[in-house]
Amino acid sequence: MQTKEHKSLTLYSRPGCTLCEEAAVLLDFVLDEFPEWTFEEINIDEDAALSLRFLYEIPVVMYQSEIWSYGKFETDTLRNRLLEKS
């Protein structure tokens, strides 16, 4: 039996960001449909370079080095991207 490869998204966020909190909830919701996918949330305030890079774009959802979305995102768009990579 062949198992699917585990894949992970990265959510760049910061505390107190309501869009970031919403993004984390929506990612959890969508990823329930894709058990081979997970996400890691990274606080940009803990890294000066990340803070400088993403401060005005958070939340940022990234797969490997590819930005999939920034700011508010649509769950259908995320589902389509996940289907393409699954």
Rosetta blueprint (number, residue, H / E / L):
1 M L
2 Q L
3 T L
4 K L
5 E L
6 H L
7 K E
8 S E
9 L E
10 T E
11 L E
12 Y E
13 S E
14 R L
15 P L
16 G L
17 C L
18 T H
19 L H
20 C H
21 E H
22 E H
23 A H
24 A H
25 V H
26 L H
27 L H
28 D H
29 F H
30 V H
31 L H
32 D L
33 E L
34 F L
35 P L
36 E L
37 W E
38 T E
39 F E
40 E E
41 E E
42 I E
43 N E
44 I H
45 D H
46 E H
47 D L
48 A H
49 A H
50 L H
51 S H
52 L H
53 R H
54 F H
55 L L
56 Y L
57 E L
58 I L
59 P L
60 V E
61 V E
62 M E
63 Y E
64 Q L
65 S L
66 E E
67 I E
68 W E
69 S E
70 Y E
71 G L
72 K L
73 F L
74 E L
75 T H
76 D H
77 T H
78 L H
79 R H
80 N H
81 R H
82 L H
83 L H
84 E H
85 K H
86 S L
